[in-house]
Amino acid sequence: MSPATPARPTEKTAERSVEPWRRRLIRSLLYGRNVDRAAKARARVGLAMLAFASVYALIGGRLVMFAIGADAHSARRAAAQEVVATARPDIVDRNGAILATDVKAASLFGEPRRIIDKDEAIELLTATIPDLDEAEVRERLKTRKGFVWLKREVTAAQQQAVHKLGIPGIGFLRENKRVYPTGNEVAHLIGLVNIDNQGIAGLEKWLDNQGLADLHRAGFATDRLQKPIELAVDLRVEHALRDELLKAKDKFHAKAASGIVSNVKTGEIVAMVSLPDFDPNNPKEAHDPDRINRLTTGVYEMGSTFKAFTLAMALDSGKINLNSMWDARGNLHYGKFTIHDSHPLGRFINTKEVFTYSSNIGAARIALGQGVEAHKAFLAKMGQMTRLRTELPESAAPLLPRRWSELNTVTAAFGQGLSVAPLQAVMGINALVNGGYLIPPTFMKRSESEAMAMAKRVIKPETSDKMRFLMRLNAEVGSARKADVRGYYVGGKTGTSEKVINGRYAKKRVLNSFTAVMPCDDPKYQVLVMLDEPQALPETHGFITSGWNAVPTGGKVIERIAPLLGVEPRFDLPPSERLILAASRTTQ
């Protein structure tokens, strides 16, 4: 029997023989040996379908969970966005000193739906933070809300103590908290914000009205997008003014004291103080009605300060000159009213004496010579008849007579019968001494060129020269002598206004004012000092008029602030008759 002939390899065997061994190994591992590949493919498709179904089921479950807890998460996200949105720009003085800034503070919140044992949580929280109101916390945590505030602006120690409690559903968000490093120094000027960092008074409120609130709502008011707000105020001058007013208020037992330092050529308010004031870091103090800003929200009869307007009106008309004579031999009678002088001279006096002796009779006769309508028109031109608008939202409209008669012209001539905000009077006096330009006051930095672009001429330059001469003369020989600080060529006008109590003027309750200008030959700054109801002292010889309290206070302020403002002292200057009037176009 012949040997068997070997079988011929099939085509499939031939393919395997030429296939690389690595590929055969991989195929063997993936599919195995002698397995139906069609069945295996169907199994794999089923497995893939099961995997996809599991993934979709998981996603669906998570969506349900998100739907259940959506309120809490969305509320937390909204709160976090609010933290960014309520960022405010720094406020700095003209030299870059920070007056207001934001710091980060933690605030405590709760998520009622996540808290397991609410009674225990309330007990632990109120024990850890004693100033938490238990009833209020209970009311908030017993709700079905996803997010509630429990306490805004907690301390670092309180935050750490609450963290140690480990209560689920209790957490913290970092918020922007407004702080005022200078405390009371610029309180009435800066104002303050509420718990949500929104401006509610002063320049803080003005900022929101200028578009900051809109940026908050749009989410664009972030820390990095906001530049500091530069003010005209000089913190050094502000401190000196406030310090001297505090001393005067205490010394003369005054009810209140206030003051302004203004740049006469730009209208910038370099300092503004109203006492009693408040600490904007403690907003509760601001609610005291006695702590209002008396310089913008208060209106007062400014007394003899208004004689400056009366004389300027008459001199500007050309109808009188500095040597015109006025009958002051006796009182002036109007019906049941009698106009008299505090220091009657009993003779004819000239225009200069009307100012330096502060004659009510002389001022009344000058105003009557101009006429009722001319007097009203001049006061309106000087900005004394309408509400003054500045960056500070708080402002009061002047109180004017319902019907302006001849008697009203008589009394308004020496500052009675109409009431204005002191800042209004400052604006008008600035115009009398700066060459005759009425410039709206501002709390923001402003150059002289910017000021002149909005200035309005209200009196002639030669009239302004005469008013500067009168104010300097008053410091040389008149009621402003106690403020004549050597080297600064100070000029000024006093005002003592009896307050109206129960419809009658009270002689022992007065509002004193003193407005000073320095230097009078080329004025740069005006200083206003006001004392409300100062009391007589032995050193004042029983007098309570402005020359005995407001004037020396103004002198002390000038002595401190003039070097800070760069006003260099000059000694041995000639009297006003030669230095000021000699440069005027007329020397009458």
C-alpha positions, 0 to 999 in steps of 0.5 A: 500500500502506497503512502498517503498523499498529504491534503492540499491546504485550503484557501483559508489555511493559506491566508492564515499562513501568510498572516503575520503572527502578531495580527493572529494573536490580537484576533485570537484575544479579541474573538477567541477560537472557533467562535461565531463572530455574528453572534458575538457582534450582536452581543456587543451591540446589546452591551453598547445599548445597555451602556448608553441607556445607563449613561442616559439614566444617570444624566436623567437622575442628576437632572432630577436632583438639580431640579429639586435643589435648583433654588439653592444653587441658583440663589447661591450663584445669584448671591455670588454674582451680587458680590461682584456687582456691588463692588464700588470704586475707591474715593480719594482726596485731591492728594490720593488719600483713601476716603472710602474703599471696599474690603472683603467680608464673609456673610453667613447663609443657610440652605433650609432644604439641606439642613437635617436638624433645624432646631439643633442648627438654630441652637448651635448658631445662636450660641456661637454668634450671640447677636443672632436673633433666635426668632429671626433665624428660626423664621428664616430656616423653617421656610422651604427656600433654597437660600436665606441670609442669616447674618451679613458681615461676620467676623473672622472669629465667628466664621471660624467658630461656625465652620467648626460646628460642621452644620450641613446647609450652613455656609459663607459667601464673601461680599464687598464691605464699604469701609471709611478709614478716616471715620468722621472726618469727611462723613457729611461729604462722603455719605454712606452705603447700606448693607448691600453696598448701595449708596444712600447719602452723600457722594456715595449716592451720587455715584450710584445716580451717575451710572454705577447702579446700572453697572451693578445691574449689568454685572460690569462694576467689578473691582478691576474696571473701576478707577478711583474717584478723585475729590477736590477735598484736601484731607489735611485741611479737612482735619484742621477745620474740623479740629478747630470747629470742635474746639470752638463748639466746646469752648462756646458751648454751641449747639452746632458748628460748621465750616467750608473752605472753598477755592474762589477761582474754581468753585472747588470745595476743599473742606466741609465740616458740619458738627455734630457729625457721624461715623459712616462705619456705624450707619446708625449714627447717621439717623440722628436728626441733629447730625444733618449736613447744615451746609447743604440741607439746612437753610438759615438767615445769614445775617449781616453777611448779606450786606456784602450783596447789598453793597455790591448791588448798589456799587455795581449799578453806579448809583453810589460810591464808597464815599456816598453818605447815608442817614443813620441818625435814628432808627428806621420805622416800617409800620410796627417794625423798627430797624435799628443798629447794634452799635448806633452811631447817631450820624450820617455814615459813608458806604465804607462805614456801613460795611465796617460798622455793619449798619442795618439802617445804612444797608436798608437805605442802600437797598431801598435806593435800588428798588424792590425789583432790582434787589430781587433780580440781583439776588437771583443773579447771585444764585440766592433765590433757587435751590443749589444743585451740586454732586451732593443729592441732599440740598434744600431750597431757599425759604423766600417771602411769599410776597416780596414787599418793600419791607422784605427788601429792607430786611433782606438787605441785612440778611433777615426774612429769607433763608438760604443754604450756607453753601449758596452764600459761599458761592455768591461771596466767591463771585464778589471777590474773584473778579465777578464770576459766579461759578457753581461749587463742586466737590470734584477736582476742577481746573481754573480753565474748566471753571471759567468755561462754566462761569457767568459774570455777575458784577463788574471787575471794578465792583469786585475790587471794591468788595475786596477792599471793603472786606480787607478794611473790615479786618483792619478796622472793623468787626473782623479784626480778630481774624487778621492773621499776620502775613495772609492779608485776610478780609471778611464779613461777620454775621449775627442772626437772631433765631426765630423761636415761636414766630419771634426773634430771640435775642439770646439765641443766635446763629453766628457766621464769619466769611473770610477771604485770603489774601484780599489783594488776590483772593484764592480761598474763602473760609466760612465758619458758623456757630449755632447758639454760642454762649457768652463767656467772661472773655467775651464780656457777655457778648455773643455776637460773631466778632467774639466767637466765629471770627477768632475761630476763623482766624485759627482755621486760617493760621493752620490751613494757609500753609497747607494750601500753599498760601505764602505769608507776606509781611509789611503789606500796605493798607487796603486803601493803597494795595487794592484800590490803587489797582482798581479802575476807579478809586472812589 
